[in-house]
Structure formats: C-alpha cells, structure tokens
Amino acid sequence: MDLVVGATGLVGQQVALGLRRHGRRVRALVRGGKHHEKAAPLLSAGIEIVDADLSKPESLPSACAGVETVLSTATSMPHGKDDGLRRVDHDGTLALIDSAERAGVRHFVYTSYSGNIRVDSPLETAKRACEKRLLSSKMRVTVLRPSYFMEMWLSPALGCDPANGRARIYGTGDAKVSYISVLDVVAFALAVAGKPSHPSAILETGGPEPLSQLDAVGILERTLAKRVELDRVPVATLEEQHRSSEPLEKTFAALMISYAQGDEIPGAVETARRYGVRLHSVSEYAATFPKAAAAR
C-alpha cells in the first residue's frame, strides 16, 4: 500500500494517479476526505481516500497503518495561509514522519527542493528539518530535490506572461537555472517508488539544459512569435522584502533571491537517465502555450 500526502496538489495528484496506473494500491491523505473538491479524480481511479490533516497529528497514525511507502509532496505554498509554513510544512510533516516510522513504513519519498537554495526562510527551515529527520529515521528514504518548476516560474503567476507581452526578471536574469517540469518530478517519484531495492538517496534533479531567465524568455518569444517587454526586479528590492517578519513574504523573497542567483544542477541528465526519466525542455513547455492567447 502506498500513501500519497498532498494528493490534491499539482504534483501529488499526478503521483497518486500514476501509481494506480502502475497497478499499485494507493491511499490518499486528503483533508476533508471524499468531500474535498479535488477528490473526484482520485476516487474515480480507485484510490482510497482517508480524511486526515497534517496539522492534526492525531489523525496521522490511522492514515499510515498498513502502508509500505509514503510519498509526500504536501506543502502550504504558494498561499501559506493560517501559518501553514509552520503548521503544515514543518510541524505537520515532522509529525507525519514520526507516524510513518512508528507504523513500520519501509520507504519514505519526500519532495523537497534544490540543495542550492539556502537563503533563510520558513520554507527553508521546514524542508531541511524534515530532510534531516528522515535521514536519521529507520526508513529507507528518497529526498527529491527539484530545481525551479518551469510551469510556475515561467508562468503569469510569477510575472512571466509572454502571451500578454510581459516577463518579470529577477536580478540581472543572466544566472542559469536548471528549470524542471512538474511532469519530470512526478516521473522521478514514480520511478523511485517502483525500486524496492533502491538505497536511501538525495536526488538533485533539474531539466535537460541550464538556461538563464533571459534565455528562457527568448525561447518563449520565438515559440510564440511574440515580443516580450521585461519588468526587472532588482535584488535590492528582494532583499528588502526578505527582511519582512511575515513568513510568506520572507519565503517568496528567499526563493526569488536564489532564483536570481541561479540554480544549475550538474549531472541532471545522467540522473534522469539512471531512473528512466525523460526530461522535458523549456521549448516543449513553451509549445504548450495557447496560440490564441499568444496572438493577442
């Protein structure tokens, strides 16, 4: 039995559905259970839904009972509401690890983020604390450390809106980033879950080629045949935001500062080949943009 935590999220839902396609028995931890608005695809796939909540440690032991592999992609990002970075990403995930270990779980797959991202923030504190706790546990552990998701960082949500002719650049835009697709993170999770003899590992994962922000915008421009104006955000502005006492503001600033500094993942292609993952490029991602929107 596999337990997917974060199964209504961008990565977690695809992990849960992928495990079922591979014929595995899957349980999904979902706050609100079957009544959650995003539970329907999971139920349709024959996935067992358990009503549990990372912020309620007492609900976790029953969710972990009889489970061999836990795959956790849960995070309160990007909203982080109700002190979620502490309650969910830190305290909640540590409680999940404790419950999994006590339940006799054999393998824990944890989605963290790139080891190059080290600017202080509540999310950084949570990720590294959970990694440390896992690596000291009795379980076999796989820590997935993906670089920046192209579907998020090259999207309107973070100011990259080529369809409307604008793109936000953090810092100079020259430092290279190993943009990775959500699809590839899902593929890595499925690959490691399917390797029962796989030893504990930290996997730094990135896309097929490091690109600067300016390189990525250029690809979007050429693919969409659309001129893009740049909105530049100086690092000094991000550093000012990083001094905020508000957890979410501080975390976003930390991620943006690290993004501006670059996040190149050496050996990303070889790592993907070793696990049978075909990496998606920024060019492939750009080709998925609606042509009608790009023509506006």
C-alpha positions, 0 to 999 in steps of 0.5 A, spaced: 500 500 500 502 506 498 500 513 501 500 519 497 500 526 502 498 532 498 494 528 493 490 534 491 496 538 489 499 539 482 504 534 483 501 529 488 495 528 484 499 526 478 503 521 483 497 518 486 494 517 479 500 514 476 501 509 481 494 506 480 496 506 473 502 502 475 497 497 478 499 499 485 494 500 491 494 507 493 491 511 499 490 518 499 491 523 505 486 528 503 483 533 508 476 533 508 476 526 505 471 524 499 468 531 500 474 535 498 473 538 491 479 535 488 477 528 490 473 526 484 479 524 480 482 520 485 476 516 487 474 515 480 481 511 479 480 507 485 484 510 490 482 510 497 481 516 500 482 517 508 480 524 511 486 526 515 490 533 516 497 534 517 496 539 522 492 534 526 497 529 528 492 525 531 489 523 525 496 521 522 497 514 525 490 511 522 492 514 515 499 510 515 497 503 518 498 498 513 502 502 508 509 500 505 511 507 502 509 514 503 510 519 498 509 526 500 509 532 496 504 536 501 506 543 502 502 550 504 505 554 498 504 558 494 498 561 499 501 559 506 495 561 509 493 560 517 501 559 518 501 553 514 509 554 513 509 552 520 503 548 521 503 544 515 510 544 512 514 543 518 510 541 524 505 537 520 510 533 516 515 532 522 509 529 525 507 525 519 514 522 519 514 520 526 507 516 524 510 513 518 516 510 522 512 508 528 507 504 523 513 500 520 513 504 513 519 501 509 520 507 504 519 514 505 519 519 498 519 526 500 519 532 495 523 537 497 527 542 493 534 544 490 540 543 495 542 550 492 537 554 495 539 556 502 537 563 503 533 563 510 526 562 510 520 558 513 520 554 507 527 553 508 527 551 515 521 546 514 524 542 508 531 541 511 528 539 518 524 534 515 530 532 510 534 531 516 529 527 520 528 522 515 535 521 514 536 519 521 529 515 521 529 507 520 526 508 513 529 507 507 528 514 504 528 518 497 529 526 498 527 529 491 530 535 490 527 539 484 530 545 481 525 551 479 518 548 476 518 551 469 510 551 469 510 556 475 516 560 474 515 561 467 508 562 468 503 569 469 503 567 476 510 569 477 510 575 472 512 571 466 506 572 461 509 572 454 502 571 451 500 578 454 507 581 452 510 581 459 516 577 463 518 579 470 526 578 471 529 577 477 536 580 478 540 581 472 536 574 469 543 572 466 544 566 472 542 559 469 537 555 472 536 548 471 528 549 470 524 542 471 517 540 469 512 538 474 511 532 469 519 530 470 518 530 478 512 526 478 516 521 473 522 521 478 517 519 484 514 514 480 520 511 478 523 511 485 517 508 488 517 502 483 525 500 486 524 496 492 531 495 492 533 502 491 538 505 497 536 511 501 538 517 496 538 525 495 536 526 488 538 533 485 534 533 479 533 539 474 531 539 466 535 537 460 539 544 459 541 550 464 538 556 461 538 563 464 531 567 465 533 571 459 534 565 455 528 562 457 524 568 455 527 568 448 525 561 447 518 563 449 518 569 444 520 565 438 515 559 440 510 564 440 512 569 435 511 574 440 515 580 443 516 580 450 517 587 454 521 585 461 519 588 468 526 587 472 526 586 479 532 588 482 535 584 488 535 590 492 528 590 492 528 582 494 532 583 499 528 588 502 522 584 502 526 578 505 527 582 511 519 582 512 517 578 519 511 575 515 513 568 513 510 568 506 513 574 504 520 572 507 519 565 503 517 568 496 523 573 497 528 567 499 526 563 493 526 569 488 533 571 491 536 564 489 532 564 483 536 570 481 542 567 483 541 561 479 540 554 480 544 549 475 544 542 477 550 538 474 549 531 472 541 532 471 541 528 465 545 522 467 540 522 473 534 522 469 537 517 465 539 512 471 531 512 473 528 512 466 526 519 466 525 523 460 526 530 461 522 535 458 525 542 455 523 549 456 521 549 448 516 543 449 513 547 455 513 553 451 509 549 445 504 548 450 502 555 450 495 557 447 496 560 440 490 564 441 492 567 447 499 568 444 496 572 438 493 577 442 
